């Protein structure tokens, strides 16, 4: 019975090595994902600016015709 409780208590939780591996994998995935997300945000911002400029030009054309 004594050996069972020692084994059971020792098997609970994560080891430091397991935690380091998980953190390393998370950092690698973040290093891959962050530049892509920044690129997507930049593209969305550029599209918004182009759409806004197009609307302003259309408004200027309408004003010029009037």
OpenMM code with the backbone's topology and positions (N, CA, C; nanometers):
from openmm import Vec3, app, unit

residues = "UNK UNK UNK UNK UNK UNK UNK UNK UNK UNK UNK UNK UNK UNK UNK UNK UNK UNK UNK UNK UNK UNK UNK UNK UNK UNK UNK UNK UNK UNK UNK UNK UNK UNK UNK UNK UNK UNK UNK UNK UNK UNK UNK UNK UNK UNK UNK UNK UNK UNK UNK UNK UNK UNK UNK UNK UNK UNK UNK UNK UNK UNK UNK UNK UNK UNK".split()
positions = [
    Vec3(0.0831, -0.1193, 0.0000),
    Vec3(0.0000, 0.0000, 0.0000),
    Vec3(0.0867, 0.1245, 0.0000),
    Vec3(0.1988, 0.1211, 0.0680),
    Vec3(0.2876, 0.2363, 0.0753),
    Vec3(0.3471, 0.2673, -0.0609),
    Vec3(0.3866, 0.1645, -0.1362),
    Vec3(0.4429, 0.1861, -0.2693),
    Vec3(0.3397, 0.2467, -0.3648),
    Vec3(0.2145, 0.2079, -0.3507),
    Vec3(0.1087, 0.2594, -0.4377),
    Vec3(0.0899, 0.4097, -0.4185),
    Vec3(0.0899, 0.4585, -0.2964),
    Vec3(0.0699, 0.6014, -0.2721),
    Vec3(0.1888, 0.6826, -0.3199),
    Vec3(0.3104, 0.6297, -0.3052),
    Vec3(0.4271, 0.7018, -0.3554),
    Vec3(0.4243, 0.7123, -0.5069),
    Vec3(0.3878, 0.6052, -0.5736),
    Vec3(0.3801, 0.6049, -0.7199),
    Vec3(0.2697, 0.6977, -0.7678),
    Vec3(0.1580, 0.6951, -0.7005),
    Vec3(0.0453, 0.7783, -0.7399),
    Vec3(0.0775, 0.9268, -0.7246),
    Vec3(0.1405, 0.9664, -0.6178),
    Vec3(0.1758, 1.1066, -0.5960),
    Vec3(0.2823, 1.1527, -0.6950),
    Vec3(0.3730, 1.0652, -0.7314),
    Vec3(0.4810, 1.1023, -0.8219),
    Vec3(0.4308, 1.1197, -0.9656),
    Vec3(0.3236, 1.0505, -1.0040),
    Vec3(0.2747, 1.0544, -1.1410),
    Vec3(0.1835, 1.1729, -1.1698),
    Vec3(0.1512, 1.2517, -1.0718),
    Vec3(0.0612, 1.3647, -1.0944),
    Vec3(0.1378, 1.4836, -1.1494),
    Vec3(0.0724, 1.5630, -1.2373),
    Vec3(0.1319, 1.6858, -1.2871),
    Vec3(0.2217, 1.6639, -1.4077),
    Vec3(0.2854, 1.7720, -1.4507),
    Vec3(0.3734, 1.7705, -1.5666),
    Vec3(0.5171, 1.7904, -1.5225),
    Vec3(0.6090, 1.7369, -1.5994),
    Vec3(0.7498, 1.7602, -1.5711),
    Vec3(0.7923, 1.8913, -1.6352),
    Vec3(0.9039, 1.9433, -1.5924),
    Vec3(0.9555, 2.0684, -1.6484),
    Vec3(0.9881, 2.0490, -1.7966),
    Vec3(1.0407, 1.9349, -1.8323),
    Vec3(1.0738, 1.9071, -1.9718),
    Vec3(0.9493, 1.9103, -2.0596),
    Vec3(0.8405, 1.8536, -2.0135),
    Vec3(0.7154, 1.8569, -2.0903),
    Vec3(0.6663, 2.0001, -2.1077),
    Vec3(0.6730, 2.0790, -2.0037),
    Vec3(0.6296, 2.2185, -2.0128),
    Vec3(0.7183, 2.2985, -2.1074),
    Vec3(0.8493, 2.2760, -2.1042),
    Vec3(0.9412, 2.3462, -2.1940),
    Vec3(0.9121, 2.3090, -2.3390),
    Vec3(0.8841, 2.1825, -2.3648),
    Vec3(0.8533, 2.1397, -2.5010),
    Vec3(0.7243, 2.2049, -2.5505),
    Vec3(0.6229, 2.2104, -2.4671),
    Vec3(0.4960, 2.2726, -2.5052),
    Vec3(0.5152, 2.4212, -2.5333),
    Vec3(0.5903, 2.4895, -2.4495),
    Vec3(0.6160, 2.6326, -2.4703),
    Vec3(0.6958, 2.6543, -2.5984),
    Vec3(0.7925, 2.5685, -2.6259),
    Vec3(0.8730, 2.5810, -2.7479),
    Vec3(0.7870, 2.5618, -2.8716),
    Vec3(0.6988, 2.4644, -2.8702),
    Vec3(0.6095, 2.4418, -2.9847),
    Vec3(0.5165, 2.5614, -3.0030),
    Vec3(0.4646, 2.6143, -2.8935),
    Vec3(0.3764, 2.7310, -2.9014),
    Vec3(0.4506, 2.8517, -2.9585),
    Vec3(0.5748, 2.8710, -2.9199),
    Vec3(0.6529, 2.9827, -2.9730),
    Vec3(0.6814, 2.9666, -3.1214),
    Vec3(0.7093, 2.8457, -3.1647),
    Vec3(0.7325, 2.8219, -3.3075),
    Vec3(0.6060, 2.8506, -3.3874),
    Vec3(0.4926, 2.8030, -3.3386),
    Vec3(0.3668, 2.8300, -3.4076),
    Vec3(0.3354, 2.9793, -3.4101),
    Vec3(0.3624, 3.0487, -3.3021),
    Vec3(0.3390, 3.1932, -3.2981),
    Vec3(0.4321, 3.2660, -3.3942),
    Vec3(0.5564, 3.2209, -3.4034),
    Vec3(0.6514, 3.2843, -3.4946),
    Vec3(0.6082, 3.2675, -3.6402),
    Vec3(0.5395, 3.1597, -3.6698),
    Vec3(0.4887, 3.1393, -3.8049),
    Vec3(0.3610, 3.2188, -3.8278),
    Vec3(0.2726, 3.2241, -3.7282),
    Vec3(0.1407, 3.2839, -3.7458),
    Vec3(0.1416, 3.4364, -3.7401),
    Vec3(0.2226, 3.4969, -3.6561),
    Vec3(0.2171, 3.6422, -3.6367),
    Vec3(0.2473, 3.7201, -3.7651),
    Vec3(0.3504, 3.6876, -3.8413),
    Vec3(0.3723, 3.7630, -3.9648),
    Vec3(0.2568, 3.7510, -4.0642),
    Vec3(0.1969, 3.6339, -4.0715),
    Vec3(0.0826, 3.6165, -4.1616),
    Vec3(-0.0358, 3.7011, -4.1177),
    Vec3(-0.0622, 3.7054, -3.9880),
    Vec3(-0.1729, 3.7855, -3.9361),
    Vec3(-0.1466, 3.9338, -3.9623),
    Vec3(-0.0235, 3.9775, -3.9414),
    Vec3(0.0103, 4.1179, -3.9668),
    Vec3(-0.0074, 4.1516, -4.1143),
    Vec3(0.0288, 4.0603, -4.2027),
    Vec3(0.0115, 4.0810, -4.3454),
    Vec3(-0.1368, 4.0924, -4.3814),
    Vec3(-0.2180, 4.0068, -4.3222),
    Vec3(-0.3625, 4.0107, -4.3492),
    Vec3(-0.4218, 4.1420, -4.2997),
    Vec3(-0.3813, 4.1868, -4.1828),
    Vec3(-0.4316, 4.3144, -4.1292),
    Vec3(-0.3902, 4.4289, -4.2207),
    Vec3(-0.2681, 4.4263, -4.2698),
    Vec3(-0.2206, 4.5303, -4.3609),
    Vec3(-0.3006, 4.5300, -4.4907),
    Vec3(-0.3286, 4.4116, -4.5439),
    Vec3(-0.4079, 4.4016, -4.6665),
    Vec3(-0.5489, 4.4556, -4.6470),
    Vec3(-0.6096, 4.4252, -4.5340),
    Vec3(-0.7445, 4.4748, -4.5059),
    Vec3(-0.7432, 4.6268, -4.4952),
    Vec3(-0.6418, 4.6808, -4.4312),
    Vec3(-0.6308, 4.8258, -4.4188),
    Vec3(-0.6138, 4.8916, -4.5555),
    Vec3(-0.5326, 4.8311, -4.6411),
    Vec3(-0.5124, 4.8838, -4.7760),
    Vec3(-0.6410, 4.8790, -4.8571),
    Vec3(-0.7147, 4.7696, -4.8469),
    Vec3(-0.8426, 4.7599, -4.9194),
    Vec3(-0.9419, 4.8642, -4.8708),
    Vec3(-0.9455, 4.8862, -4.7397),
    Vec3(-1.0351, 4.9874, -4.6852),
    Vec3(-0.9987, 5.1257, -4.7386),
    Vec3(-0.8702, 5.1566, -4.7416),
    Vec3(-0.8256, 5.2873, -4.7922),
    Vec3(-0.8589, 5.3019, -4.9407),
    Vec3(-0.8418, 5.1951, -5.0182),
    Vec3(-0.8733, 5.2013, -5.1616),
    Vec3(-1.0234, 5.2204, -5.1837),
    Vec3(-1.1042, 5.1528, -5.1051),
    Vec3(-1.2496, 5.1687, -5.1167),
    Vec3(-1.2905, 5.3097, -5.0778),
    Vec3(-1.2313, 5.3630, -4.9747),
    Vec3(-1.2607, 5.4998, -4.9316),
    Vec3(-1.2213, 5.6001, -5.0392),
    Vec3(-1.1054, 5.5803, -5.0992),
    Vec3(-1.0594, 5.6692, -5.2066),
    Vec3(-1.1514, 5.6608, -5.3274),
    Vec3(-1.1960, 5.5418, -5.3604),
    Vec3(-1.2884, 5.5245, -5.4723),
    Vec3(-1.4194, 5.5991, -5.4466),
    Vec3(-1.4691, 5.5901, -5.3237),
    Vec3(-1.5916, 5.6629, -5.2887),
    Vec3(-1.5728, 5.8130, -5.2977),
    Vec3(-1.4572, 5.8613, -5.2534),
    Vec3(-1.4310, 6.0056, -5.2626),
    Vec3(-1.4221, 6.0515, -5.4081),
    Vec3(-1.3584, 5.9715, -5.4928),
    Vec3(-1.3516, 6.0067, -5.6353),
    Vec3(-1.4896, 6.0066, -5.6998),
    Vec3(-1.5720, 5.9098, -5.6627),
    Vec3(-1.7089, 5.9055, -5.7169),
    Vec3(-1.7869, 6.0286, -5.6731),
    Vec3(-1.7707, 6.0683, -5.5483),
    Vec3(-1.8378, 6.1896, -5.4988),
    Vec3(-1.7883, 6.3127, -5.5733),
    Vec3(-1.6588, 6.3201, -5.6012),
    Vec3(-1.6038, 6.4338, -5.6740),
    Vec3(-1.6574, 6.4363, -5.8168),
    Vec3(-1.6708, 6.3215, -5.8798),
    Vec3(-1.7282, 6.3175, -6.0163),
    Vec3(-1.8715, 6.3679, -6.0163),
    Vec3(-1.9487, 6.3250, -5.9194),
    Vec3(-2.0897, 6.3670, -5.9109),
    Vec3(-2.0972, 6.5168, -5.8893),
    Vec3(-2.0106, 6.5703, -5.8027),
    Vec3(-2.0091, 6.7145, -5.7770),
    Vec3(-1.9670, 6.7912, -5.9030),
    Vec3(-1.8720, 6.7354, -5.9798),
    Vec3(-1.8256, 6.8022, -6.1018),
    Vec3(-1.9346, 6.8067, -6.2079),
    Vec3(-2.0161, 6.7024, -6.2151),
    Vec3(-2.1243, 6.6991, -6.3132),
    Vec3(-2.2325, 6.7989, -6.2774),
    Vec3(-2.2586, 6.8161, -6.1486),
    Vec3(-2.3604, 6.9107, -6.1047),
    Vec3(-2.3148, 7.0513, -6.1383),
] * unit.nanometer
topology = app.Topology()
chain = topology.addChain("A")
for resn in residues:
    res = topology.addResidue(resn, chain)
    for name in ("N", "CA", "C"):
        topology.addAtom(name, app.Element.getBySymbol(name[0]), res)
